[in-house]
Amino acid sequence: MSAEDRRAMVVAAAVSEFSEHGFEGTATEAIANRAGVSQPYLFQLFGSKRDLFIATVREAFARTWHTFESAGETARQTDPSTQGILHAMGEAYCDLLRDRALLRCQLHAYAACADDEIRAVVRAEFSALHGRIAALSGAPADVLDAWFARGMLMNTIAAIAPDLTEDGEHLTLALLTPVEGPKPRSAIARDKAQAIAEAATRAAAKSRTLGRRPVVRKSAARRHPPTV
């Protein structure tokens, strides 16, 4: 077995161990035992526990990107629209979330960002992933940001409710709902006015039910008529 193969084997074992105990709580001896190598040999392959953890971070991001890339390229053959590509990548990610070791290793990577070196790598990897998906999908910034936000929501759902990753229906609901850009101000104002009108209608109906006369608010002009 080549040194590269052994490195890959140790990284795979490290993903499992780090996903259980995080960066601080994982012993390199446990990783070496899982990988079937000696602890001194582990440090020959990776200079420190931090270096090994960073290797697992890079592996997690690489697997995520390859999953997105494969799904996105396939979608381009059938539905090359931005929404089609994002939808296909979202479905593929929902499948990837069934790998709980990979998911939890990713979450531990964010938690370990108190370490300057780890934070720099996580930030660089996340930024690179964001840029690659932007290039592959052609999504504008607001759509892409909303899609990533929903992806982080899926991480949370998959972490706290692993049973939902099995049927997929509930897990994919938030991510696969068509992503729209922010509403224009006119639409927001219209929605707010409609909500106020509906609340007033409900209040008036309740007053009639209780035998009360609806309160009619006078305008400022009628309350304080101008003096001549």
C-alpha beads as a LAMMPS data file, in Angstrom:
LAMMPS data file: protein, C-alpha beads

228 atoms
227 bonds

1 atom types
1 bond types

-500.0 500.0 xlo xhi
-500.0 500.0 ylo yhi
-500.0 500.0 zlo zhi

Masses

1 110.0

Atoms # bond

1 1 1 0.000 0.000 0.000
2 1 1 1.372 3.401 -0.996
3 1 1 1.821 6.299 1.405
4 1 1 -0.982 8.157 -0.413
5 1 1 -3.344 5.236 0.145
6 1 1 -2.409 5.166 3.821
7 1 1 -3.023 8.902 4.086
8 1 1 -6.488 8.422 2.584
9 1 1 -7.157 5.564 5.021
10 1 1 -6.085 7.680 8.005
11 1 1 -8.216 10.624 6.844
12 1 1 -11.246 8.328 6.535
13 1 1 -10.659 7.078 10.072
14 1 1 -10.155 10.650 11.270
15 1 1 -13.488 11.736 9.775
16 1 1 -15.221 9.082 11.882
17 1 1 -13.366 9.959 15.081
18 1 1 -13.547 13.733 14.717
19 1 1 -17.254 13.503 13.920
20 1 1 -17.790 11.836 17.294
21 1 1 -15.544 13.930 19.528
22 1 1 -14.528 17.092 17.665
23 1 1 -11.063 18.553 17.294
24 1 1 -10.235 19.003 20.969
25 1 1 -11.833 15.801 22.210
26 1 1 -10.343 13.331 19.739
27 1 1 -7.191 11.383 20.594
28 1 1 -4.777 10.643 17.749
29 1 1 -4.292 7.180 19.277
30 1 1 -7.965 6.416 18.597
31 1 1 -7.564 7.513 14.971
32 1 1 -4.433 5.400 14.562
33 1 1 -6.182 2.349 16.030
34 1 1 -9.176 2.805 13.730
35 1 1 -6.900 3.193 10.707
36 1 1 -4.761 0.216 11.684
37 1 1 -1.498 2.145 11.871
38 1 1 0.839 3.088 14.703
39 1 1 0.603 6.499 16.305
40 1 1 4.208 7.396 15.355
41 1 1 3.429 6.516 11.730
42 1 1 0.333 8.721 11.858
43 1 1 2.569 11.656 12.784
44 1 1 4.905 10.760 9.928
45 1 1 1.971 11.186 7.546
46 1 1 0.554 14.267 9.300
47 1 1 2.760 16.519 11.367
48 1 1 0.171 17.216 14.053
49 1 1 -3.406 16.582 15.085
50 1 1 -4.268 20.009 13.706
51 1 1 -2.812 19.072 10.302
52 1 1 -4.870 15.883 10.297
53 1 1 -8.035 17.760 11.267
54 1 1 -7.435 20.247 8.460
55 1 1 -7.063 17.324 6.062
56 1 1 -10.487 16.043 7.143
57 1 1 -11.957 19.542 6.633
58 1 1 -10.599 19.629 3.101
59 1 1 -11.935 16.121 2.475
60 1 1 -15.429 17.098 3.651
61 1 1 -15.526 20.155 1.403
62 1 1 -14.095 18.184 -1.531
63 1 1 -16.780 15.514 -1.241
64 1 1 -19.470 18.174 -1.011
65 1 1 -18.181 19.982 -4.085
66 1 1 -17.841 16.782 -6.150
67 1 1 -21.444 15.927 -5.259
68 1 1 -22.638 19.368 -6.356
69 1 1 -20.510 19.343 -9.486
70 1 1 -21.769 15.952 -10.644
71 1 1 -25.410 16.873 -10.045
72 1 1 -25.026 20.301 -11.644
73 1 1 -23.329 18.999 -14.767
74 1 1 -26.015 16.341 -15.174
75 1 1 -28.751 18.958 -14.745
76 1 1 -27.217 21.050 -17.508
77 1 1 -28.134 18.297 -19.960
78 1 1 -31.843 18.397 -19.109
79 1 1 -32.600 21.743 -17.448
80 1 1 -29.741 24.225 -17.775
81 1 1 -31.632 27.005 -15.998
82 1 1 -30.280 28.385 -12.746
83 1 1 -33.235 26.970 -10.818
84 1 1 -32.833 23.573 -12.488
85 1 1 -29.166 23.348 -11.556
86 1 1 -29.696 24.543 -7.976
87 1 1 -32.594 22.124 -7.565
88 1 1 -30.498 19.183 -8.772
89 1 1 -27.620 20.091 -6.464
90 1 1 -30.053 20.467 -3.565
91 1 1 -31.433 16.987 -4.136
92 1 1 -27.923 15.549 -4.302
93 1 1 -26.976 17.296 -1.069
94 1 1 -29.986 15.822 0.706
95 1 1 -28.643 12.392 -0.232
96 1 1 -25.169 13.350 0.995
97 1 1 -26.576 14.372 4.388
98 1 1 -27.350 10.714 5.090
99 1 1 -23.617 10.362 5.799
100 1 1 -23.756 11.499 9.410
101 1 1 -20.008 11.225 9.941
102 1 1 -19.400 13.681 7.116
103 1 1 -22.149 16.004 8.346
104 1 1 -20.937 16.056 11.942
105 1 1 -17.325 16.494 10.852
106 1 1 -18.437 19.571 8.908
107 1 1 -20.233 20.960 11.966
108 1 1 -17.191 20.314 14.148
109 1 1 -15.093 22.220 11.603
110 1 1 -17.199 25.327 12.213
111 1 1 -16.998 24.776 15.966
112 1 1 -13.189 24.538 15.806
113 1 1 -12.831 27.956 14.174
114 1 1 -11.546 29.419 17.451
115 1 1 -8.236 28.044 16.173
116 1 1 -6.751 30.582 13.746
117 1 1 -5.252 28.035 11.339
118 1 1 -8.407 25.936 11.189
119 1 1 -10.588 29.023 10.738
120 1 1 -8.453 30.193 7.805
121 1 1 -8.849 26.841 6.047
122 1 1 -12.594 26.578 6.716
123 1 1 -13.115 30.121 5.473
124 1 1 -11.066 29.509 2.316
125 1 1 -12.829 26.217 1.559
126 1 1 -16.298 27.678 2.103
127 1 1 -15.474 30.697 -0.050
128 1 1 -14.172 28.452 -2.818
129 1 1 -17.301 26.296 -2.669
130 1 1 -19.501 29.393 -2.889
131 1 1 -17.587 30.652 -5.927
132 1 1 -17.696 27.323 -7.745
133 1 1 -21.438 26.946 -7.264
134 1 1 -21.975 30.511 -8.439
135 1 1 -20.017 29.748 -11.611
136 1 1 -21.762 26.423 -12.223
137 1 1 -25.312 27.652 -11.612
138 1 1 -25.051 31.230 -12.840
139 1 1 -27.147 32.293 -9.835
140 1 1 -27.139 35.968 -8.826
141 1 1 -25.892 36.855 -5.350
142 1 1 -29.303 37.117 -3.661
143 1 1 -30.496 33.756 -4.992
144 1 1 -27.210 32.063 -4.157
145 1 1 -27.174 33.461 -0.627
146 1 1 -30.725 32.235 -0.028
147 1 1 -29.806 28.794 -1.380
148 1 1 -26.768 28.528 0.889
149 1 1 -28.845 29.686 3.848
150 1 1 -31.299 26.890 3.181
151 1 1 -28.406 24.470 2.890
152 1 1 -27.266 25.429 6.375
153 1 1 -30.834 24.903 7.551
154 1 1 -30.700 21.397 6.097
155 1 1 -27.490 20.754 8.062
156 1 1 -29.311 21.675 11.260
157 1 1 -32.359 19.552 10.441
158 1 1 -30.221 16.567 9.493
159 1 1 -28.168 16.916 12.689
160 1 1 -31.097 17.118 15.117
161 1 1 -33.572 14.887 13.244
162 1 1 -31.628 12.154 11.400
163 1 1 -34.851 10.217 10.789
164 1 1 -35.894 12.899 8.302
165 1 1 -32.911 12.081 6.098
166 1 1 -34.426 8.669 5.442
167 1 1 -37.727 9.660 3.835
168 1 1 -36.316 12.843 2.323
169 1 1 -39.698 14.562 1.891
170 1 1 -39.455 16.832 4.921
171 1 1 -35.716 17.262 4.633
172 1 1 -35.883 18.537 1.069
173 1 1 -38.886 20.808 1.574
174 1 1 -36.998 23.925 2.645
175 1 1 -34.068 23.470 0.283
176 1 1 -35.981 22.606 -2.856
177 1 1 -38.681 25.266 -2.616
178 1 1 -38.015 27.636 -5.536
179 1 1 -35.664 30.350 -4.402
180 1 1 -36.811 33.872 -5.170
181 1 1 -35.010 37.140 -4.825
182 1 1 -36.060 39.726 -2.231
183 1 1 -39.476 41.298 -2.710
184 1 1 -39.536 44.847 -4.071
185 1 1 -40.457 47.525 -1.533
186 1 1 -43.840 48.048 -3.185
187 1 1 -44.722 44.382 -2.693
188 1 1 -43.618 44.463 0.944
189 1 1 -45.734 47.572 1.595
190 1 1 -48.702 45.968 -0.149
191 1 1 -48.392 42.794 1.925
192 1 1 -48.138 44.829 5.129
193 1 1 -51.228 46.896 4.243
194 1 1 -53.162 43.738 3.452
195 1 1 -52.170 42.180 6.783
196 1 1 -53.310 45.304 8.658
197 1 1 -56.638 45.319 6.804
198 1 1 -57.220 41.644 7.542
199 1 1 -56.430 42.186 11.238
200 1 1 -58.914 45.081 11.379
201 1 1 -61.600 42.944 9.739
202 1 1 -61.052 40.151 12.261
203 1 1 -61.212 42.635 15.166
204 1 1 -64.475 44.130 13.878
205 1 1 -66.011 40.686 13.465
206 1 1 -65.015 39.774 17.001
207 1 1 -66.543 42.998 18.348
208 1 1 -69.835 42.261 16.599
209 1 1 -69.832 38.758 18.018
210 1 1 -69.406 40.154 21.543
211 1 1 -72.127 42.766 20.964
212 1 1 -69.739 45.690 20.904
213 1 1 -69.792 48.578 18.519
214 1 1 -66.689 48.649 16.337
215 1 1 -64.323 51.449 17.232
216 1 1 -64.054 53.940 14.399
217 1 1 -60.879 55.936 14.600
218 1 1 -61.191 59.525 13.446
219 1 1 -58.536 61.010 11.323
220 1 1 -56.262 63.638 12.807
221 1 1 -58.024 66.299 10.724
222 1 1 -61.456 65.380 12.138
223 1 1 -60.209 65.210 15.719
224 1 1 -58.544 68.590 15.504
225 1 1 -60.415 70.751 12.944
226 1 1 -58.413 73.708 11.755
227 1 1 -59.218 77.005 13.417
228 1 1 -60.161 80.001 11.331

Bonds

1 1 1 2
2 1 2 3
3 1 3 4
4 1 4 5
5 1 5 6
6 1 6 7
7 1 7 8
8 1 8 9
9 1 9 10
10 1 10 11
11 1 11 12
12 1 12 13
13 1 13 14
14 1 14 15
15 1 15 16
16 1 16 17
17 1 17 18
18 1 18 19
19 1 19 20
20 1 20 21
21 1 21 22
22 1 22 23
23 1 23 24
24 1 24 25
25 1 25 26
26 1 26 27
27 1 27 28
28 1 28 29
29 1 29 30
30 1 30 31
31 1 31 32
32 1 32 33
33 1 33 34
34 1 34 35
35 1 35 36
36 1 36 37
37 1 37 38
38 1 38 39
39 1 39 40
40 1 40 41
41 1 41 42
42 1 42 43
43 1 43 44
44 1 44 45
45 1 45 46
46 1 46 47
47 1 47 48
48 1 48 49
49 1 49 50
50 1 50 51
51 1 51 52
52 1 52 53
53 1 53 54
54 1 54 55
55 1 55 56
56 1 56 57
57 1 57 58
58 1 58 59
59 1 59 60
60 1 60 61
61 1 61 62
62 1 62 63
63 1 63 64
64 1 64 65
65 1 65 66
66 1 66 67
67 1 67 68
68 1 68 69
69 1 69 70
70 1 70 71
71 1 71 72
72 1 72 73
73 1 73 74
74 1 74 75
75 1 75 76
76 1 76 77
77 1 77 78
78 1 78 79
79 1 79 80
80 1 80 81
81 1 81 82
82 1 82 83
83 1 83 84
84 1 84 85
85 1 85 86
86 1 86 87
87 1 87 88
88 1 88 89
89 1 89 90
90 1 90 91
91 1 91 92
92 1 92 93
93 1 93 94
94 1 94 95
95 1 95 96
96 1 96 97
97 1 97 98
98 1 98 99
99 1 99 100
100 1 100 101
101 1 101 102
102 1 102 103
103 1 103 104
104 1 104 105
105 1 105 106
106 1 106 107
107 1 107 108
108 1 108 109
109 1 109 110
110 1 110 111
111 1 111 112
112 1 112 113
113 1 113 114
114 1 114 115
115 1 115 116
116 1 116 117
117 1 117 118
118 1 118 119
119 1 119 120
120 1 120 121
121 1 121 122
122 1 122 123
123 1 123 124
124 1 124 125
125 1 125 126
126 1 126 127
127 1 127 128
128 1 128 129
129 1 129 130
130 1 130 131
131 1 131 132
132 1 132 133
133 1 133 134
134 1 134 135
135 1 135 136
136 1 136 137
137 1 137 138
138 1 138 139
139 1 139 140
140 1 140 141
141 1 141 142
142 1 142 143
143 1 143 144
144 1 144 145
145 1 145 146
146 1 146 147
147 1 147 148
148 1 148 149
149 1 149 150
150 1 150 151
151 1 151 152
152 1 152 153
153 1 153 154
154 1 154 155
155 1 155 156
156 1 156 157
157 1 157 158
158 1 158 159
159 1 159 160
160 1 160 161
161 1 161 162
162 1 162 163
163 1 163 164
164 1 164 165
165 1 165 166
166 1 166 167
167 1 167 168
168 1 168 169
169 1 169 170
170 1 170 171
171 1 171 172
172 1 172 173
173 1 173 174
174 1 174 175
175 1 175 176
176 1 176 177
177 1 177 178
178 1 178 179
179 1 179 180
180 1 180 181
181 1 181 182
182 1 182 183
183 1 183 184
184 1 184 185
185 1 185 186
186 1 186 187
187 1 187 188
188 1 188 189
189 1 189 190
190 1 190 191
191 1 191 192
192 1 192 193
193 1 193 194
194 1 194 195
195 1 195 196
196 1 196 197
197 1 197 198
198 1 198 199
199 1 199 200
200 1 200 201
201 1 201 202
202 1 202 203
203 1 203 204
204 1 204 205
205 1 205 206
206 1 206 207
207 1 207 208
208 1 208 209
209 1 209 210
210 1 210 211
211 1 211 212
212 1 212 213
213 1 213 214
214 1 214 215
215 1 215 216
216 1 216 217
217 1 217 218
218 1 218 219
219 1 219 220
220 1 220 221
221 1 221 222
222 1 222 223
223 1 223 224
224 1 224 225
225 1 225 226
226 1 226 227
227 1 227 228
